């Protein structure tokens, strides 16, 4: 999955919390300000914008951009811990806390990015956090008189199917399957977003759906795909790869926060890469397997708890789910990064990591799996994991 930007929950220490920390405007050096991408043209009144999940990832990038924007009067940064974004006011709390409504008094726009997208998080706990957090933020925003909420999910909600149009329009039907994966969380978040304006007249909701997100600390089943010793290709499939750099996602979110795009909005690099182009850029050879073998192995490994993603997520490496980004383009937004550049950055970030079927291997596992050659690489590794799991169950 592409996945959207990660928010890691952490315990609140005395240094991170407290009333003084919650109200203080954080100082910071010039170099910590927003990325160099040009800001959008906006001629409306200056806005007060709250950003949840602002301590890290795309939330921190967006908060920094907004803090340096003449279109924004004030930025409230909401997270379970203080970050180091300069020029913002911190509100340190859990987004599931109903008290968030009090913190949103006087806010015009909320950009909700406090999601748990961790690969190793318990699925039930992750879903409870993501869904409850979104529900609380939407209800609190309406209670506080906020006019607009911006949500960020993923283009994965369209589903990856062999008959998808290339590229998909924003209003294409959502055909993803929910299963026990992160995509199920994202679909539920979108349902909440659609219902909110009906339950709370006067509140509008904009949803951004990025392609495969890449950036520092972004760790998803789709980025781990490039940690494998061979690129898995399912026979008869036609993979198309489109990426979205976190910096481009932050600028797209800025457009949404200022109301320059509305409704459902897709975002990614211009165009896409065919599988052959990906192999040429990465220098990683393919491993082609029959669909029954690839899907069957993935399902078995997930059932045994050895891989974090269900077999259904393999479809996102098999079939196209490329998006057009037409609404952002019509508003004047353009990505700074190309697919080729983002893929190169991803390779640098995952260098030294080794994963098979989304499961990151360490030490002994990596040595065993990578010692095999050719098309048997992943099968040798996964078979070893299956045998090991069976032995543990007998003990």
C-alpha positions in Angstrom: 0.0 0.0 0.0 0.7 3.3 -0.6 0.4 4.2 1.5 -0.6 7.5 3.5 2.4 9.1 5.9 3.0 7.4 9.2 2.1 8.7 12.7 3.8 6.8 15.5 2.0 6.9 18.8 4.2 7.4 21.8 3.8 7.8 25.6 3.5 11.4 26.9 6.4 12.4 29.1 6.5 15.3 31.5 8.8 17.1 29.2 6.4 16.6 26.2 3.2 17.6 28.0 2.0 20.2 30.4 0.0 23.4 29.9 3.1 25.5 29.2 4.1 23.2 26.4 0.6 23.0 25.0 0.3 26.8 24.5 3.8 27.9 23.7 4.8 29.0 20.2 7.8 26.9 19.3 10.9 28.9 18.2 13.1 27.4 15.5 15.9 28.2 13.0 15.3 29.4 9.5 16.5 26.2 7.9 13.7 24.2 9.6 11.0 26.1 7.7 9.0 24.8 4.8 10.4 23.1 1.7 11.4 25.2 -1.2 8.3 24.4 -3.4 6.4 27.5 -4.3 3.2 28.2 -2.4 -0.3 28.3 -4.0 -1.9 31.6 -5.0 -4.6 32.4 -2.4 -6.5 35.7 -2.1 -8.9 34.9 0.7 -8.7 35.9 4.4 -5.8 34.5 6.5 -6.9 31.2 8.0 -6.3 29.4 11.3 -5.3 25.8 10.5 -5.0 22.9 12.9 -2.8 19.9 11.8 -3.1 16.6 13.7 -0.1 14.3 13.6 2.1 17.3 13.3 5.2 16.0 15.2 6.6 13.9 12.4 6.3 12.9 8.8 4.1 14.7 6.3 2.3 16.4 9.3 5.5 18.2 10.3 6.2 19.2 6.7 2.7 20.6 6.2 2.8 22.5 9.6 6.1 24.1 8.6 4.8 25.1 5.2 1.6 26.6 6.7 3.6 28.4 9.4 5.5 30.2 6.7 2.5 31.0 4.5 1.0 34.5 4.3 -2.4 32.8 3.7 -2.3 31.4 7.3 -2.8 33.5 10.4 -2.0 30.7 12.9 -1.1 27.0 13.0 -2.2 24.7 15.8 0.0 21.6 15.8 -1.8 18.6 17.5 0.0 15.4 18.5 0.7 13.1 21.4 4.2 14.6 21.7 5.8 17.9 20.9 7.7 18.2 17.6 10.3 20.7 16.6 8.3 22.6 13.9 8.9 26.3 14.4 6.3 29.0 14.5 3.3 26.9 15.6 1.2 26.5 18.7 1.3 23.0 20.2 -1.6 21.2 21.6 -0.4 17.9 23.2 -3.2 15.3 23.3 -4.5 12.1 21.8 -6.9 12.9 18.9 -9.4 10.3 20.4 -9.8 12.6 23.4 -13.1 14.5 23.1 -11.3 17.4 24.7 -9.9 18.1 21.2 -13.1 20.0 20.5 -12.0 22.7 23.0 -8.6 23.0 21.3 -10.3 23.7 18.0 -12.2 26.8 19.0 -11.5 29.5 16.5 -10.0 27.1 13.9 -11.1 27.4 10.3 -9.6 24.3 8.8 -8.4 20.9 10.3 -6.0 18.7 8.4 -6.2 15.3 10.0 -3.0 13.3 9.6 -2.8 11.5 12.9 -3.0 7.9 11.6 -1.2 4.8 12.7 0.1 3.2 9.5 2.7 1.1 11.2 3.6 -2.2 9.6 4.0 -3.9 13.0 1.0 -2.5 14.8 -1.7 -5.0 15.9 -4.4 -4.6 13.2 -7.3 -4.3 15.7 -5.5 -1.7 17.8 -4.5 0.2 14.6 -8.0 0.2 13.2 -9.5 1.3 16.6 -7.0 4.2 16.7 -7.5 5.3 13.0 -11.3 5.0 12.9 -12.0 6.4 16.4 -9.5 9.2 15.9 -11.0 10.3 12.6 -14.6 10.1 14.1 -13.6 12.2 17.1 -11.8 14.8 15.0 -14.8 15.2 12.6 -17.3 15.5 15.5 -15.0 17.9 17.4 -14.5 20.0 14.3 -18.2 20.3 13.8 -18.8 21.2 17.4 -16.1 23.9 17.3 -17.5 25.5 14.2 -14.7 24.4 11.9 -15.6 25.0 8.2 -13.4 22.4 6.5 -11.7 19.1 7.4 -9.0 17.6 5.1 -8.5 13.8 5.4 -5.6 11.9 3.8 -6.2 8.2 2.8 -4.6 6.6 -0.3 -5.3 5.9 -3.9 -5.3 2.2 -2.8 -9.0 2.8 -2.0 -9.7 2.5 -5.8 -8.5 -1.1 -5.7 -5.9 -2.6 -8.0 -7.7 -4.4 -10.8 -6.7 -5.5 -14.3 -9.5 -3.5 -15.9 -8.7 -0.2 -14.2 -8.4 2.8 -16.5 -5.0 4.3 -16.7 -5.0 6.8 -15.2 -8.0 6.7 -12.8 -10.2 9.7 -12.6 -11.0 11.1 -9.1 -14.6 10.0 -9.4 -13.8 6.4 -10.3 -15.6 3.9 -8.1 -13.8 2.6 -5.0 -13.4 -1.1 -5.6 -10.8 -2.0 -3.0 -11.5 -5.0 -0.8 -11.3 -4.4 2.9 -10.0 -7.7 4.3 -7.9 -7.3 7.5 -5.6 -4.7 6.1 -4.9 -1.0 6.3 -7.1 -0.4 3.2 -10.1 -1.4 5.3 -9.2 1.5 7.7 -8.9 3.9 4.9 -12.2 2.9 3.4 -13.9 3.4 6.7 -12.2 6.8 7.1 -13.6 7.8 3.8 -17.1 6.6 4.8 -16.9 8.8 7.9 -15.8 11.7 5.7 -18.8 11.3 3.4 -21.3 11.1 6.3 -19.9 14.1 8.2 -21.3 16.9 6.0 -24.8 15.2 6.1 -24.7 15.0 9.9 -23.1 18.4 10.3 -24.4 21.0 7.8 -21.8 23.7 7.2 -18.8 21.3 7.5 -17.1 20.3 4.2 -14.7 17.4 3.9 -11.9 17.1 1.3 -10.1 13.8 0.9 -6.6 13.4 -0.6 -5.7 10.1 -2.1 -1.9 9.8 -2.7 -0.1 7.2 -4.8 2.7 5.1 -3.2 4.1 7.5 -0.6 7.9 7.7 -0.3 9.9 9.7 2.1 12.1 9.5 5.3 10.7 7.0 7.8 7.8 5.9 5.4 7.6 2.1 5.8 4.8 0.3 4.0 4.2 -3.0 2.3 4.8 -1.3 -1.0 8.1 0.3 0.0 9.2 -3.0 1.4 8.5 -4.5 -2.1 11.8 -2.9 -3.1 13.7 -4.5 -0.2 13.3 -8.0 -1.8 16.2 -9.7 -3.5 14.0 -10.0 -6.6 11.0 -8.0 -7.7 8.0 -10.3 -7.6 6.0 -10.3 -10.8 2.8 -12.4 -11.0 2.5 -14.1 -14.4 -0.1 -12.4 -16.6 -0.2 -9.2 -14.6 0.7 -5.7 -15.7 2.2 -3.6 -12.8 2.3 0.1 -13.2 4.2 2.1 -10.6 3.3 5.7 -9.5 4.9 7.4 -6.5 4.2 10.4 -4.4 7.0 12.2 -2.5 6.1 13.3 1.0 7.1 16.9 0.0 4.7 16.9 -2.9 2.0 15.5 -0.7 2.6 18.3 1.8 2.1 20.9 -0.9 -1.0 19.2 -2.2 -2.4 19.2 1.4 -1.7 22.9 1.6 -3.9 23.5 -1.5 -6.6 21.5 0.2 -6.3 23.3 3.5 -6.7 26.7 1.6 -9.8 25.4 -0.2 -8.2 25.5 -3.6 -9.3 21.9 -4.3 -12.3 20.2 -2.8 -14.0 16.8 -2.8 -12.0 13.7 -3.6 -8.5 14.6 -4.8 -5.7 12.4 -6.1 -2.0 13.2 -5.9 1.2 11.6 -7.3 4.0 12.1 -9.7 3.1 12.8 -13.3 2.7 9.6 -15.3 3.9 6.1 -14.2 6.6 3.5 -14.7 6.0 0.1 -16.4 7.6 -2.9 -14.7 10.5 -3.0 -17.3 11.4 0.6 -16.5 11.3 -0.2 -12.7 13.7 -3.1 -13.3 16.0 -1.0 -15.4 16.1 1.8 -12.8 16.5 -0.4 -9.8 18.9 -3.0 -11.3 16.8 -5.7 -9.5 15.8 -8.6 -11.6 12.3 -10.0 -11.6 11.0 -13.2 -10.2 7.9 -14.3 -12.1 5.5 -16.7 -10.5 2.1 -18.1 -11.4 -0.8 -16.3 -9.7 -2.0 -19.3 -7.8 1.5 -19.9 -6.2 2.2 -16.3 -5.4 -1.3 -15.6 -3.8 -1.4 -19.0 -2.1 2.0 -18.5 -0.5 1.1 -15.0 0.6 -2.2 -16.1 2.1 -0.5 -19.0 4.0 2.3 -16.8 5.4 -0.2 -14.1 6.6 -2.4 -16.8 8.2 0.6 -18.0 10.1 1.4 -14.5 11.3 4.7 -14.4 9.4 3.9 -11.5 7.1 2.1 -8.2 8.0 -0.1 -7.8 4.9 -2.9 -10.1 3.7 -2.7 -11.8 0.3 -5.1 -9.2 -1.2 -2.5 -6.5 -0.9 -0.4 -8.4 -3.4 -2.8 -7.0 -6.1 -1.2 -3.6 -5.7 2.0 -5.0 -7.2 0.1 -6.8 -9.9 -2.4 -4.4 -11.5 -2.6 -0.7 -12.2 -4.0 1.9 -9.8 -2.4 5.0 -11.3 -4.2 8.3 -10.7 -4.5 11.5 -12.8 -4.3 14.2 -10.2 -6.4 16.3 -12.5 -8.2 18.4 -9.8 -4.9 19.5 -8.3 -3.4 20.2 -11.8 -6.5 22.4 -12.7 -5.8 24.3 -9.5 -2.3 25.0 -10.5 -0.4 22.4 -8.4 2.5 20.5 -9.9 4.7 17.8 -8.4 8.3 18.8 -7.9 9.5 15.2 -8.0 9.4 12.6 -10.9 8.7 8.9 -10.5 12.3 8.1 -11.5 13.6 10.5 -8.8 11.3 9.2 -6.1 12.2 5.6 -6.9 15.9 6.4 -6.7 15.3 8.0 -3.3 13.4 5.0 -2.1 16.2 2.6 -3.2 18.7 4.7 -1.1 16.4 4.6 1.9 15.8 0.9 1.9 19.5 0.1 1.2 20.7 -2.6 3.6 17.2 -3.8 4.4 15.9 -7.2 3.3 12.3 -8.2 3.1 10.3 -11.1 1.6 6.5 -10.8 1.2 6.6 -7.6 3.2 8.3 -9.3 6.2 11.6 -7.6 7.0 14.4 -10.1 7.6 17.3 -9.7 9.9 20.6 -11.4 10.5 20.1 -15.2 10.1 16.9 -14.9 8.1 18.5 -12.5 5.6 21.6 -14.6 5.2 19.5 -17.8 4.6 17.1 -16.2 2.1 19.6 -14.1 0.1 21.9 -17.1 -0.2 19.6 -18.6 -2.7 19.7 -17.5 -6.3 17.4 -16.9 -9.3 13.7 -17.4 -9.2 13.8 -19.5 -6.0 14.9 -16.7 -3.7 11.5 -15.8 -2.2 10.2 -19.3 -2.1 13.2 -20.6 -0.3 12.9 -17.8 2.3 9.1 -18.2 2.8 9.3 -22.0 2.9 11.9 -21.7 5.7 9.6 -19.4 7.6 6.6 -21.8 7.2 8.7 -24.8 8.5 9.9 -22.7 11.4 6.4 -21.7 12.4 5.2 -25.3 12.2 8.0 -26.4 14.6 7.1 -23.7 17.1 3.4 -24.8 17.0 4.4 -28.4 17.8 6.5 -27.4 20.8 
